[in-house]
Every structure is written in C-alpha cells, then in structure tokens.
C-alpha cells in the first residue's frame, strides 16, 4: 500500500466551507426563530394551536437534519481503503476497488471511478475549498498508485 513518502494514515478530509456555512446558518436560524417567538406578544403566541406549534417544530427539526447531513460529509483513508460519508450514506471501498479520483474544473466535488464501472461522489472534497480540495485529490491519487 502507501510507501514511506506517502501521507500518514488514517487521514480524514472534511469540507471546510460547507461546514462553516451550515453551522453558521443553523445557529442563526435557531437564534432568529427563537427571538421572534419570544418577541411575539402573548396573545399572538396563544393563538397558535398545538398542531401549528408541532408543525413549526417539525420543520425546524427537518432543517436541522438537512444541515447535519451536509456538515457530516467526510472521507477517511486508511491502510485498507477509503470510507466515504455523503449525507447519511456511508460507503467503504478497498483500495483495489478505486480506479481513479477526478475533480475536473467546474465540478462541485471529487468523484471516484470504481472498478465495477460506477462512480461515487466524495462530497468531503469540495471545489469551493480551493487549494485544500486540490491537495486532497493529489493525496488520494498518491495513495492509489
């Protein structure tokens, strides 16, 4: 597997920009909605039925689940292979299953070409991270060779 000049394993990549934006947006949304609820007069708050309150809470929970899915993306390289987590789906690949890693200009994230002809997106390596993403793709390519 990797030679002595290769990176130390295990190594994990996570999208920096997406994580920062997701955490900031979630915190701001939580604070804003809480502040609006507190600032409403008691008469208006009392006008909300139990079903309306439950609907608002479920919508907030749904937004939180979606943000969590975005910020939990990661790729972890180990001696035995690569683990890719996109949203709530985890895929484990042995190094022999991965043929190549690509991130062409304009692509939102890296993609793995697999030995069975399929591809797998690696949302942990996002083009918006610029040089970090390019370095991650180069590192993965070295690990494949």
N, C-alpha and C positions, 0 to 999 in steps of 0.2 A: 504494500500500500504506500502511503506517503514516505518519501525519503527524508533524510535528516534536514535538508534545506526547506522542507515544507512547513506550513504553519503548525503550531501546537494544537493538538486535538484533545478534547472536543472544542469546537468553535461555533458560536451561535451568532446569527445575524437577525436583526430586527429593523423594521422601517422607522427611522427617526422622525421624519416629518409627519407621517400619518399618526404615529403615537402621540406626538406633541399636540397636533391639531385635534385628535379625538379626545384626549384628556381635557384640553382647554375647552373645547365645545361642550363636552359633557358637564364640566364644572360650571361653566357659565349658564347653561340651560337649567341646571338644577338650582343655582342661585337665583336666576331671574324668575323662574316659576314660583319658587318659594317666596320671594319678595313680593311678587304680585299677589299671591294668595293672602299673605299677611296684611298687605295694604288694602285689600278689599274690605269694604265695610261689613260688619257682622250680618246685616240684613241681606246683602248680596251672597255671602258665603252660606247663609242658612237657606237660600233659595236653591242651592244645588241638591239634587236628590242623591240618594245612596248610589243609584246606578250611574249617574253622571260623575260622581266622585270616583267610583270604581273604574269607569272608562278613562278618566284622566290619569289615574294611577297606572292602569294597564298600558296606556300609550307611553307614559314615561318609562315604564319598565321595558317596553319594546324598543324604545330609542336607546336605552342603556345597554340592552342585549346586542343591538346592532353596532354600537360604538365599541363594545367589548370585543366583538368578533373582529373588527378592524384592527384594534390595537394589539391583539394577541398573536398576530402573524409572526412566524419565526421559521428559521431554517437552522438546523443543527447538524454539523458534520462531525462524525466520529470515525474511529478506526474501521468500523464495519460498514458504514454507509451514511446516508443523508436522511434526516427526518424533516419533512416539510409540513408546517401547520398553516393552513389558509382558513381563516374564519374558525369554524368548529370542526373542520375536517383535518385529520392527521394522516399523512401517508409516509411510510417508511420504505426507503429504497436501499438496496445493496449497491455498492459502487459499480458492480458489473451490469446493473440494470440501466445505468445512466450513460448515454452515448455522448451527449454534448450539453453545454449550457450556452444560451443565447440571450442577448438583450440588444436587439437592433435599435437604431435611432428612432425615436417616436414611440417605442413600446413602453407601456406603463410599468412593467416589471419583468424580471428574468423568467425564462422558460427552460425547462429541462426536456431534452429529446430522450425518449426512453427506448430501450432495445426492442420492445414489442410494437414500435411504430407510433405510440401515443406520445402526448406531451403533457407536462404538468407545470402550471404556473407556480412561481415562487414569489408570492406577494411580500415576503420579507425583504426582498431586494428590489426596491422601487427606484425608478429612474429619477424621481424628484429628489432623491438623496444625493444625486450628482456623483462626486468623486468616491464617496463611500460605496455606492452601488457598483461602480466600475471596478473598484478594488475587490469587492466581494465576488464579482463574476470572475475576475482574474484568479483569485484564490481558489474558487471552485474548479476552474479549468486546470489549475496545477494539481489539485487533488485527484482529478480524473485521469491525469496522464501517468 
